[in-house]
Amino acid sequence: MTNNVKKVDERLQHIAFIMDGNGRWATARNMPREYGHKNGARVFREITEYCHKIGIKYLTVYAFSTENWKRPKREVNAIMKLLDEYLDRQRPENASIRFIGDVSMLDPKIVEKINKMAEETAGHEYVLNVAMNYGSRAELVTAFNKLLAQGKGEVTEQDINSALYTGDCPDPDLIVRTGGDLRISNFLLWQAAYSELYFTDTLWPDMTSDDVDRAVDAFYSRKRRFGGLDKEPEKKD
């Protein structure tokens, strides 16, 4: 971990992580994929704490997608066990922890713990969104059906924004994907419209605060135009 903590400013409020590479990390060590997820869970705690330390106000992590159910049952069970342990043991200070996605498909005991954690941690300025059984297309379908149920015949962008799981959060300024793949895999498709994307070959269990710093530095090196042009420098008389 780096010793010199550089605080972010108001330009970078929300970082989202696609935590990829746990299985490959374990395979490279001749270990079962579950071993990679266990180490990935440890790094998840370290990275979320570091992001809070540098001043990030909103953090979203892609923990389990709607497509991940296709993985071997043993691996899925290991991930769910890690989630259960996290819910039992972790209570990050000064953080509102929310689970976004269709958690209704999870074990009812886990759903109860998720709801309890959300209630117990509500109201903090630092928000941690954990995307669990999450898919962005499914999120959009859910949002549209929610608006239809409200009697909406015509919707605005703001209507859609407010109906999303992340409705009360700003869009991510930076999306970081570990593991080397150059795609966002059905993650925050609506919210990522103007996000800066950062890809690294580092596998998630190898991720450190120094890697976060490099992603943050890359963010600040870019110009965000949001479809416009750079501002021309003021002319001096």
C-alpha angles and dihedrals in degrees: 000000000000118000097207108070113201113201120223123230134223092285090072113047103137130043123180123197129204097202101209133163106048094124095045090047090056094043091054087058094047090248131128117268090249088067089061092051091051091054090042089057090054091051090047089061092047095048095046090051091048093050089053089049094054092050106263108157099193127034126179123187128191102226105159129001130210086250095053091081085079090070122099113292092238091057094046091049090051091053091049090049090053089050091051091050091049091052091050099045111025125081106157111204119247095006132119106216118204130176113216122196135050099315091166088089092062126091108291091235090056091047089053090052091047091053091046093051092048090051095045095048099041122126102038121130093230110073124199115192114195110197105214122172084356131159123166095219090051089048091054092048089050091049094049092048089049090054092047090052088054089058096253111163094176126023136202130211088257090054090054093045092053093049095055123098087249094047096133095044128082116247114271113272091199132025116195122195121190126197101056102270116130103218139080097228103218093314123143093331095168095039094047095063093117102012119132110241123217123185126191132182089220111116114233097250088056094051115123138176088263089061089051089051091053091052091048091049090051090052092053092048091062131081115230109208100165089213095315134095134266113274112256115237114257113260116239121220 
